[in-house]
């Protein structure tokens, strides 16, 4: 137990370094709208609940939520993405600037709408979600503009996050231009992928598919732990990535490293109210850990702890540095994983 306590202490002692870290985020920006209310009856018009609306709010979503999580943990953040020439886009940029993220690297595209996800929540239960969005690749001119902005910002970054939600901001040409540039400047790259561009994410530092995405990318169903290990190792090798962190919901995470080791990281959430945006929290914390020069296994442990905090909140949420430190010190998770005699690390 002493070794575990010492390991957790090392994680907490790394958190003050987050303030000096500079993280660049590129991806699909979204505005998350919430309509909060209560349900006391079923509609006489159709078998659906009637929600008595009590309040409404907006939160940053997608790559913007990654950026918000980074800011909540104290990082200096630059964000590159696209919004439409609409009220939602203006509101999104306003929310970014309100938390200290400049919107000058956000491109306004008159040909597309800002992605809006509207959720109706009764109590802590989501009743329905409806989306308004443009799902199409940026035109070449827009891609060149984004590439130029990324080229200007990347040399000053301590880590890069690619947040791919499949809405068209992240494209094959953009990735092919960006990854060699990151390698040239020795900037670690963390990717939250979608299946369409999976094969483009070669030689990244960490890629973070969930089990569904990993199974689809490997064209192999995951029905057992053996299947999962085989898929994780296959994908990491195929992409020549330094590491692959597979997120597994209530089963936690599994980290696959270049040396062939597998680290199982059990979930630490005490109560799960809402998993919305938890993946954004994972990639933000993971990237920030790498930017603070933590080994990938320790960065993954911190990311797991952060996810355990945000799923205990309703709606798209962030975790602050003090919250994260307290979660670690409270023993919300197990000791740092260790290698067992078979060569596999266990939590």
Beta strands, then each sheet from edge to edge (+ up, - down):
strand 1: 22-27
strand 2: 29-42
strand 3: 49-62
strand 4: 76-84
strand 5: 106-109
strand 6: 115-122
strand 7: 125-132
strand 8: 159-163
strand 9: 188-192
strand 10: 206-207
strand 11: 243-247
strand 12: 253-257
strand 13: 262-265
strand 14: 338-339
strand 15: 345-346
sheet 1: 5+ 4+ 1+ 8+ 9+ 10+ 11+ 12- 13+
sheet 2: 3+ 2- 6- 7+
sheet 3: 14+ 15-
end
